[in-house]
Each structure stands twice: as C-alpha cells, then as structure tokens.
Amino acid sequence: MKLHNQIFLAMALGALAGWLTSEGSQVFGVSLLAVYDTAGRLFINGLQMIVVPLITSAIISSLTGLGNGRDLGRLGGKTIAYYMSTTFVAIIIGLLISNLLTPGIIDGEPAGDRLGLAADTQDVLARVEGRGAGDFAGIILQLLPSNLLQAAVQGQLLGLIVFSLLFGYFLRNVKGSPGQALRDAIEGLYQTMVQITLFIIRFAPIGVFALIAATVTRTGFDAIEPLAWFFTCVLLALAVHAFVVLPLAIRVLGRRSPTWHLRAMTPAMLTAFSTASSAATLPLTMECVEKRSRVSKRIATFVLPLGSTVNMDGTALYECAAVLFIAQAYGLDLSLGMQALVVITALLTSIGVASIPAASLVAITLILGMVGLPAEAIGLILVTDRVLDMCRTAVNIWSDSVGAVLIARSEGEDAVLSQPPDRA
C-alpha cells in the first residue's frame, strides 16, 4: 500500500479509536491516552531529531552547488518575494471572508456572551504574558544567535538557516583539497540524513494514528459545536487559498498540473495535519518535493527550510480571521484603517512567530491589544484552536511546496518538471 494511503487509513482509524476512547480508558491498567501520547510523541521526536542536521547539511550542500553570487541573490529574492506575496493574499482572503460572513455575529447580536471563555484561558495567558511588540526585536536577534548550539536546541531555525547560508556561501570560496574534502563530507552527511529520514517516515502511519487518536480523545467532535460558524469560516478561507489561489499559481506560473503535485505532496500534508508542526514535517516535505514532485535538490534544499520558518500562509490567515471574529463577538466594529493594521501585523508576526512559545496565539494576543481588546478574549477561540492549527499547518506546507515548483520553473528546470511526479 502506498504511503499516502497508509496515512489516510491511519487517520481514519485514529479518529475512530479516539471517538471510542475516553480520557479514563485503560487497558491492563495503562491509560490508552498515555499510549497514544507516547507513540505520537516518539514520532514527532524522531522527525524533530533530524531537523537540525538535515537543514544544515541540505542548505550548505545546495549552496556549494550554486553558481556565482548572483545566482544566490536571484534565488533568495525570488523565494522571499513568493513567500511575502502568498502570505499577503492569504491574509486578504481571511479578512474578506470574515467581513462577509461575520461569524462573531449571531442573530444580529455579538456572540461573546453566548460563547463564554474557554476553561484554559488563564493557562494560555500565562504562556504569553509579557509578550508584545518587543518580540519583533527578539525575532531580529534570532537571525544572528550568540550561541548557535543553544539556538538549535531551542528550535530557533532562523539563526540556523542564516549560519548555514553563510557557511555554504563562503565554503564555495575555499580552494584546493581542504575545501573539496569538506564539501564532500557535507554532501555525505546530507545523503546520510536522507536515508535516516526515509527510515523514520516508514513509521508515519503509526505516529499519525496515535496523534489523531489523542486529539479526538481529548477534544471529541462536540468541542467544535459552540464555535461552528467561526470554524467553518476559517476552513472556507483556508480552502480558497489552498485549492483556488495556489493551484492557479502552479497552473499558470508553474505550468504544472495541480492535481499531480497534490498527489505528490499528500504524505507531507497529512503528516503536517497530524503533527501541526511545519518544522517537524520538513524532512518529509523535502523528500516529497525532491523524489515525488521532481524538484531539484538545489531548489528544494534552499526554498523549503526557509519556508518552514518564514512562510506561514495558513497561520497569517488564521490570525487575521481570529482577531476579526473576536472583535465582532465583542461588538467592536473595526475601521478600514484598523483592519489594514491587522493585515500588516499578521503579515509581520507570521514570519517569526513560529519560533515563539504558544505560536500563533502570541501574535493574536499582540494584535488584540493593538485594536483595544483584552488578552482574555483569546479564550473565545481556544476550543477549536488545535484542529484549526492542524489545518493551517497543512496549508503552510502546501504553499512551501508550490513555491518550490514555481521557483524551479523560473530557474529553468522545465525538462525535469515536465515529467509526471513519482506516485510511489
């Protein structure tokens, strides 16, 4: 059975297992929820374990294979331009749908009193306490960490990416046998990490089953009901971006079948949905883009690691939709100028917020303060946050992969991209 079919089956069985399991269910005195958590955590740990060496070796190996400095600047410029453009479009989609459907208004009245705050609101506030506009400075400082090993341990990928870019760029200038020996060693490290990645991916169905089962066991399907309209609006906005905007881009600009590419990326997107982590899914994303969608290693190893950190289409869309929903629920009518401020802030925070604890909830709390709403208002959306986090992470990964195809096409890789993706 193909990998994506195995993952589909694992998700279905995991949802069924979670529906049949309560938090107190036990087998031989062992909590089933603890078993799900352990198996899912092992899978995520395995993916996260290889992120640092894989990113480092991939970027350095990719840069040593580039031409002159103009090639690097051109590739970097195209990558950043794509990421900023698609993130901005995603935010606008979230803004338009939230204004059109007004999920925070029920029967003509603000829905805040009906919904109430989630029980764990105080826990979330404790995690984001003290964070604000100053976090932008922290994100800038992450670009050049004082201790690279500490940054890697803390999962600050921005600093790791910058160091790898610098290392790879200057390694190209080292002549003679020392430089060649180091380049060969890094290429060998990269090839070894690819093999380890393939080994860990074999266990994806087991990990996905456990993650889905644990999520459904904790939240159930009824948890979505109080916020069904908001949940539907966000899903609709994500669907428009993922299945209308990005396919049009890959069809028109990349001259590639969106359906073929979607099939190629299915294992990575399902894993992203299950783990809700772009960084943890990165090894599988790179594998699918290179092996199944036939984008060159040169492009994939440069574009995708950067995208896993700074390209957050789904996250930025969700931030914008969540703030508008909360404003509507509180009866606050945001002006066009204030909504423009929300758009700009969502665009900026989506770039680096993934490296901050509490992820997008931090950015939402920051934006709430800017529009005059209390931080406690975030409790209105906590019930559905986990499921929507899974959905928006899958959209983030999909956008990264589309960007890799478009940039590969712009770099003249027509001959490779014209071949159908490997469906194995």
Secondary structure, 3 states (H helix, E strand, C coil): CCHHHHHHHHHHHHHHHHHHCCCCCEECCEEHHHHHHHHHHHHHHHHHHCHHHHHHHHHHHHHHCCCCHHHHHHHHHHHHHHHHHHHHHHHHHHHHHHHHHCCCEECCEECHHHHCCCCCHHHHHHHHCCCCCCHHHHHHHCCCCCCHHHHHHCCCHHHHHHHHHHHHHHHCCCCHHHHHHHHHHHHHHHHHHHHHHHHHHCCHHHHHHHHHHHHHHHHCCHHHHHHHHHHHHHHHHHHHHHHHHHHHHHHHCCCCCHHHHHHHHHHHHHHHHHHCCHHHHHHHHHHHHHHHCCCCHHHHHHHHHHHHHHCCHHHHHHHHHHHHHHHHHCCCCCCHHHHHHHHHHHHHHHHHHHHCCCCHHHHHHHHHHHHCCCHHHHHHCHHHHHHHHHHHHHHHHHHHHHHHHHHHHHCCCHHHHCCCCCCC
